[in-house]
């Protein structure tokens, strides 16, 4: 193997989401959009981003933060 060979790296939680962002639903949604939602067509990716933004807006308005611990069943039902 030479220094130019590509070596796939298995992503870890720390490389995808630094510890200082681990308590943010916005950061988790950004990781999701980067890895999963962008895998489809651009229209599908845009629809997923729009849906997630709507949910995050609702979540922050309802609880006043984007901390995952604030996500409760009653909020999901809302």
N, CA, C and O atoms as a GROMACS GRO file, in nm:
protein
  312
    1UNK      N    1   0.085  -0.117   0.000
    1UNK     CA    2   0.000   0.000   0.000
    1UNK      C    3   0.090   0.124   0.000
    1UNK      O    4   0.186   0.131   0.077
    2UNK      N    5   0.059   0.221  -0.087
    2UNK     CA    6   0.135   0.345  -0.093
    2UNK      C    7   0.060   0.454  -0.019
    2UNK      O    8  -0.054   0.435   0.024
    3UNK      N    9   0.125   0.567  -0.005
    3UNK     CA   10   0.061   0.678   0.067
    3UNK      C   11  -0.057   0.736  -0.010
    3UNK      O   12  -0.133   0.816   0.044
    4UNK      N   13  -0.071   0.696  -0.137
    4UNK     CA   14  -0.183   0.746  -0.217
    4UNK      C   15  -0.303   0.653  -0.215
    4UNK      O   16  -0.409   0.689  -0.266
    5UNK      N   17  -0.290   0.536  -0.158
    5UNK     CA   18  -0.401   0.441  -0.154
    5UNK      C   19  -0.509   0.492  -0.060
    5UNK      O   20  -0.482   0.543   0.049
    6UNK      N   21  -0.632   0.477  -0.105
    6UNK     CA   22  -0.744   0.517  -0.021
    6UNK      C   23  -0.778   0.404   0.075
    6UNK      O   24  -0.786   0.287   0.035
    7UNK      N   25  -0.795   0.438   0.198
    7UNK     CA   26  -0.831   0.340   0.300
    7UNK      C   27  -0.961   0.386   0.364
    7UNK      O   28  -0.964   0.486   0.435
    8UNK      N   29  -1.070   0.312   0.338
    8UNK     CA   30  -1.197   0.352   0.398
    8UNK      C   31  -1.187   0.352   0.550
    8UNK      O   32  -1.127   0.263   0.609
    9UNK      N   33  -1.246   0.452   0.611
    9UNK     CA   34  -1.250   0.461   0.756
    9UNK      C   35  -1.393   0.440   0.801
    9UNK      O   36  -1.488   0.492   0.743
   10UNK      N   37  -1.404   0.363   0.904
   10UNK     CA   38  -1.537   0.343   0.961
   10UNK      C   39  -1.569   0.466   1.046
   10UNK      O   40  -1.497   0.497   1.140
   11UNK      N   41  -1.677   0.534   1.012
   11UNK     CA   42  -1.711   0.653   1.091
   11UNK      C   43  -1.750   0.614   1.234
   11UNK      O   44  -1.815   0.512   1.256
   12UNK      N   45  -1.709   0.694   1.326
   12UNK     CA   46  -1.745   0.673   1.467
   12UNK      C   47  -1.832   0.789   1.512
   12UNK      O   48  -1.838   0.893   1.445
   13UNK      N   49  -1.898   0.772   1.623
   13UNK     CA   50  -1.982   0.878   1.676
   13UNK      C   51  -1.902   1.006   1.700
   13UNK      O   52  -1.951   1.116   1.677
   14UNK      N   53  -1.779   0.991   1.746
   14UNK     CA   54  -1.698   1.110   1.777
   14UNK      C   55  -1.659   1.185   1.651
   14UNK      O   56  -1.657   1.308   1.651
   15UNK      N   57  -1.627   1.113   1.543
   15UNK     CA   58  -1.589   1.184   1.420
   15UNK      C   59  -1.710   1.245   1.352
   15UNK      O   60  -1.698   1.348   1.286
   16UNK      N   61  -1.826   1.184   1.366
   16UNK     CA   62  -1.947   1.238   1.304
   16UNK      C   63  -2.012   1.347   1.388
   16UNK      O   64  -2.070   1.441   1.335
   17UNK      N   65  -2.003   1.333   1.517
   17UNK     CA   66  -2.070   1.425   1.608
   17UNK      C   67  -1.980   1.448   1.728
   17UNK      O   68  -1.979   1.367   1.821
   18UNK      N   69  -1.906   1.557   1.729
   18UNK     CA   70  -1.816   1.585   1.842
   18UNK      C   71  -1.892   1.588   1.974
   18UNK      O   72  -2.010   1.622   1.977
   19UNK      N   73  -1.826   1.552   2.083
   19UNK     CA   74  -1.893   1.544   2.214
   19UNK      C   75  -1.968   1.672   2.253
   19UNK      O   76  -2.073   1.664   2.316
   20UNK      N   77  -1.914   1.789   2.217
   20UNK     CA   78  -1.981   1.913   2.256
   20UNK      C   79  -2.113   1.934   2.181
   20UNK      O   80  -2.190   2.023   2.218
   21UNK      N   81  -2.140   1.855   2.076
   21UNK     CA   82  -2.266   1.867   2.002
   21UNK      C   83  -2.359   1.748   2.026
   21UNK      O   84  -2.470   1.745   1.971
   22UNK      N   85  -2.317   1.652   2.105
   22UNK     CA   86  -2.394   1.529   2.123
   22UNK      C   87  -2.528   1.550   2.192
   22UNK      O   88  -2.614   1.463   2.186
   23UNK      N   89  -2.546   1.662   2.255
   23UNK     CA   90  -2.671   1.688   2.327
   23UNK      C   91  -2.761   1.783   2.249
   23UNK      O   92  -2.839   1.858   2.307
   24UNK      N   93  -2.751   1.779   2.116
   24UNK     CA   94  -2.828   1.868   2.031
   24UNK      C   95  -2.900   1.788   1.923
   24UNK      O   96  -2.836   1.721   1.842
   25UNK      N   97  -3.033   1.795   1.921
   25UNK     CA   98  -3.109   1.728   1.816
   25UNK      C   99  -3.077   1.788   1.680
   25UNK      O  100  -3.079   1.717   1.579
   26UNK      N  101  -3.050   1.917   1.675
   26UNK     CA  102  -3.014   1.981   1.549
   26UNK      C  103  -2.887   1.916   1.493
   26UNK      O  104  -2.880   1.884   1.374
   27UNK      N  105  -2.788   1.896   1.578
   27UNK     CA  106  -2.663   1.833   1.533
   27UNK      C  107  -2.688   1.690   1.486
   27UNK      O  108  -2.633   1.649   1.384
   28UNK      N  109  -2.769   1.614   1.558
   28UNK     CA  110  -2.800   1.476   1.518
   28UNK      C  111  -2.874   1.475   1.384
   28UNK      O  112  -2.846   1.391   1.299
   29UNK      N  113  -2.966   1.568   1.365
   29UNK     CA  114  -3.039   1.575   1.238
   29UNK      C  115  -2.944   1.612   1.123
   29UNK      O  116  -2.959   1.562   1.012
   30UNK      N  117  -2.848   1.699   1.150
   30UNK     CA  118  -2.750   1.733   1.047
   30UNK      C  119  -2.668   1.610   1.007
   30UNK      O  120  -2.640   1.591   0.889
   31UNK      N  121  -2.631   1.528   1.103
   31UNK     CA  122  -2.558   1.404   1.071
   31UNK      C  123  -2.648   1.313   0.986
   31UNK      O  124  -2.603   1.257   0.887
   32UNK      N  125  -2.773   1.299   1.026
   32UNK     CA  126  -2.866   1.215   0.950
   32UNK      C  127  -2.879   1.263   0.806
   32UNK      O  128  -2.870   1.185   0.712
   33UNK      N  129  -2.901   1.394   0.791
   33UNK     CA  130  -2.916   1.450   0.657
   33UNK      C  131  -2.790   1.428   0.574
   33UNK      O  132  -2.798   1.397   0.455
   34UNK      N  133  -2.675   1.444   0.635
   34UNK     CA  134  -2.550   1.426   0.564
   34UNK      C  135  -2.529   1.282   0.518
   34UNK      O  136  -2.478   1.258   0.409
   35UNK      N  137  -2.568   1.185   0.602
   35UNK     CA  138  -2.540   1.045   0.572
   35UNK      C  139  -2.654   0.972   0.500
   35UNK      O  140  -2.629   0.897   0.406
   36UNK      N  141  -2.774   0.994   0.542
   36UNK     CA  142  -2.885   0.914   0.492
   36UNK      C  143  -2.977   0.989   0.396
   36UNK      O  144  -3.007   0.939   0.287
   37UNK      N  145  -3.019   1.104   0.434
   37UNK     CA  146  -3.120   1.174   0.355
   37UNK      C  147  -3.066   1.216   0.219
   37UNK      O  148  -3.141   1.225   0.122
   38UNK      N  149  -2.937   1.241   0.210
   38UNK     CA  150  -2.878   1.284   0.084
   38UNK      C  151  -2.857   1.168  -0.012
   38UNK      O  152  -2.816   1.190  -0.127
   39UNK      N  153  -2.883   1.045   0.032
   39UNK     CA  154  -2.857   0.928  -0.052
   39UNK      C  155  -2.957   0.914  -0.167
   39UNK      O  156  -2.927   0.848  -0.266
   40UNK      N  157  -3.073   0.975  -0.154
   40UNK     CA  158  -3.175   0.965  -0.259
   40UNK      C  159  -3.165   1.079  -0.357
   40UNK      O  160  -3.062   1.145  -0.369
   41UNK      N  161  -3.274   1.102  -0.427
   41UNK     CA  162  -3.278   1.212  -0.523
   41UNK      C  163  -3.275   1.346  -0.449
   41UNK      O  164  -3.302   1.352  -0.329
   42UNK      N  165  -3.244   1.450  -0.520
   42UNK     CA  166  -3.238   1.583  -0.458
   42UNK      C  167  -3.375   1.623  -0.405
   42UNK      O  168  -3.384   1.686  -0.299
   43UNK      N  169  -3.483   1.588  -0.475
   43UNK     CA  170  -3.618   1.621  -0.427
   43UNK      C  171  -3.649   1.548  -0.297
   43UNK      O  172  -3.709   1.606  -0.206
   44UNK      N  173  -3.610   1.422  -0.288
   44UNK     CA  174  -3.632   1.345  -0.166
   44UNK      C  175  -3.551   1.403  -0.051
   44UNK      O  176  -3.603   1.419   0.060
   45UNK      N  177  -3.425   1.436  -0.077
   45UNK     CA  178  -3.340   1.494   0.027
   45UNK      C  179  -3.397   1.627   0.075
   45UNK      O  180  -3.398   1.654   0.195
   46UNK      N  181  -3.445   1.709  -0.018
   46UNK     CA  182  -3.503   1.838   0.020
   46UNK      C  183  -3.630   1.818   0.103
   46UNK      O  184  -3.653   1.891   0.200
   47UNK      N  185  -3.712   1.721   0.067
   47UNK     CA  186  -3.834   1.693   0.143
   47UNK      C  187  -3.800   1.648   0.286
   47UNK      O  188  -3.866   1.688   0.381
   48UNK      N  189  -3.697   1.564   0.300
   48UNK     CA  190  -3.656   1.520   0.434
   48UNK      C  191  -3.602   1.637   0.516
   48UNK      O  192  -3.634   1.649   0.634
   49UNK      N  193  -3.522   1.723   0.452
   49UNK     CA  194  -3.471   1.841   0.524
   49UNK      C  195  -3.586   1.931   0.569
   49UNK      O  196  -3.586   1.981   0.681
   50UNK      N  197  -3.682   1.950   0.482
   50UNK     CA  198  -3.798   2.034   0.515
   50UNK      C  199  -3.877   1.974   0.633
   50UNK      O  200  -3.915   2.047   0.724
   51UNK      N  201  -3.901   1.843   0.630
   51UNK     CA  202  -3.973   1.776   0.738
   51UNK      C  203  -3.897   1.788   0.870
   51UNK      O  204  -3.956   1.817   0.974
   52UNK      N  205  -3.766   1.764   0.866
   52UNK     CA  206  -3.686   1.773   0.988
   52UNK      C  207  -3.682   1.916   1.042
   52UNK      O  208  -3.690   1.936   1.163
   53UNK      N  209  -3.670   2.014   0.954
   53UNK     CA  210  -3.672   2.153   0.999
   53UNK      C  211  -3.805   2.188   1.065
   53UNK      O  212  -3.808   2.257   1.167
   54UNK      N  213  -3.915   2.139   1.008
   54UNK     CA  214  -4.046   2.163   1.069
   54UNK      C  215  -4.057   2.100   1.206
   54UNK      O  216  -4.108   2.161   1.300
   55UNK      N  217  -4.008   1.977   1.219
   55UNK     CA  218  -4.010   1.910   1.348
   55UNK      C  219  -3.923   1.984   1.449
   55UNK      O  220  -3.964   2.007   1.563
   56UNK      N  221  -3.802   2.022   1.408
   56UNK     CA  222  -3.711   2.091   1.501
   56UNK      C  223  -3.768   2.226   1.544
   56UNK      O  224  -3.753   2.264   1.660
   57UNK      N  225  -3.831   2.298   1.453
   57UNK     CA  226  -3.896   2.425   1.490
   57UNK      C  227  -4.004   2.400   1.594
   57UNK      O  228  -4.011   2.470   1.695
   58UNK      N  229  -4.089   2.300   1.570
   58UNK     CA  230  -4.194   2.264   1.664
   58UNK      C  231  -4.135   2.225   1.800
   58UNK      O  232  -4.182   2.270   1.904
   59UNK      N  233  -4.032   2.142   1.796
   59UNK     CA  234  -3.969   2.093   1.919
   59UNK      C  235  -3.914   2.208   2.002
   59UNK      O  236  -3.940   2.216   2.122
   60UNK      N  237  -3.839   2.297   1.940
   60UNK     CA  238  -3.778   2.409   2.013
   60UNK      C  239  -3.885   2.503   2.067
   60UNK      O  240  -3.872   2.554   2.178
   61UNK      N  241  -3.990   2.528   1.989
   61UNK     CA  242  -4.099   2.613   2.039
   61UNK      C  243  -4.169   2.548   2.158
   61UNK      O  244  -4.208   2.617   2.253
   62UNK      N  245  -4.186   2.416   2.153
   62UNK     CA  246  -4.259   2.346   2.259
   62UNK      C  247  -4.181   2.335   2.389
   62UNK      O  248  -4.238   2.349   2.497
   63UNK      N  249  -4.050   2.310   2.381
   63UNK     CA  250  -3.974   2.284   2.503
   63UNK      C  251  -3.866   2.388   2.532
   63UNK      O  252  -3.810   2.389   2.642
   64UNK      N  253  -3.837   2.475   2.436
   64UNK     CA  254  -3.740   2.580   2.460
   64UNK      C  255  -3.594   2.540   2.445
   64UNK      O  256  -3.504   2.615   2.482
   65UNK      N  257  -3.570   2.419   2.391
   65UNK     CA  258  -3.433   2.375   2.368
   65UNK      C  259  -3.435   2.268   2.259
   65UNK      O  260  -3.542   2.229   2.210
   66UNK      N  261  -3.316   2.223   2.221
   66UNK     CA  262  -3.310   2.111   2.128
   66UNK      C  263  -3.238   1.993   2.193
   66UNK      O  264  -3.178   1.910   2.125
   67UNK      N  265  -3.246   1.986   2.325
   67UNK     CA  266  -3.180   1.879   2.400
   67UNK      C  267  -3.261   1.750   2.387
   67UNK      O  268  -3.382   1.751   2.410
   68UNK      N  269  -3.196   1.639   2.351
   68UNK     CA  270  -3.269   1.512   2.333
   68UNK      C  271  -3.346   1.465   2.457
   68UNK      O  272  -3.448   1.399   2.444
   69UNK      N  273  -3.298   1.498   2.576
   69UNK     CA  274  -3.368   1.456   2.698
   69UNK      C  275  -3.505   1.521   2.713
   69UNK      O  276  -3.587   1.474   2.791
   70UNK      N  277  -3.529   1.629   2.639
   70UNK     CA  278  -3.658   1.697   2.646
   70UNK      C  279  -3.764   1.633   2.556
   70UNK      O  280  -3.880   1.675   2.557
   71UNK      N  281  -3.725   1.532   2.478
   71UNK     CA  282  -3.816   1.467   2.386
   71UNK      C  283  -3.895   1.362   2.463
   71UNK      O  284  -3.840   1.262   2.510
   72UNK      N  285  -4.026   1.386   2.476
   72UNK     CA  286  -4.113   1.294   2.550
   72UNK      C  287  -4.224   1.244   2.461
   72UNK      O  288  -4.250   1.300   2.354
   73UNK      N  289  -4.288   1.141   2.504
   73UNK     CA  290  -4.395   1.079   2.426
   73UNK      C  291  -4.505   1.181   2.392
   73UNK      O  292  -4.555   1.184   2.280
   74UNK      N  293  -4.541   1.262   2.489
   74UNK     CA  294  -4.647   1.361   2.464
   74UNK      C  295  -4.607   1.460   2.354
   74UNK      O  296  -4.693   1.506   2.279
   75UNK      N  297  -4.482   1.492   2.345
   75UNK     CA  298  -4.434   1.582   2.239
   75UNK      C  299  -4.445   1.512   2.103
   75UNK      O  300  -4.483   1.575   2.004
   76UNK      N  301  -4.411   1.385   2.098
   76UNK     CA  302  -4.422   1.310   1.973
   76UNK      C  303  -4.567   1.303   1.927
   76UNK      O  304  -4.596   1.318   1.809
   77UNK      N  305  -4.657   1.282   2.021
   77UNK     CA  306  -4.799   1.277   1.986
   77UNK      C  307  -4.848   1.412   1.934
   77UNK      O  308  -4.936   1.418   1.848
   78UNK      N  309  -4.790   1.521   1.988
   78UNK     CA  310  -4.828   1.655   1.944
   78UNK      C  311  -4.788   1.680   1.803
   78UNK      O  312  -4.813   1.788   1.749
   0.00000   0.00000   0.00000
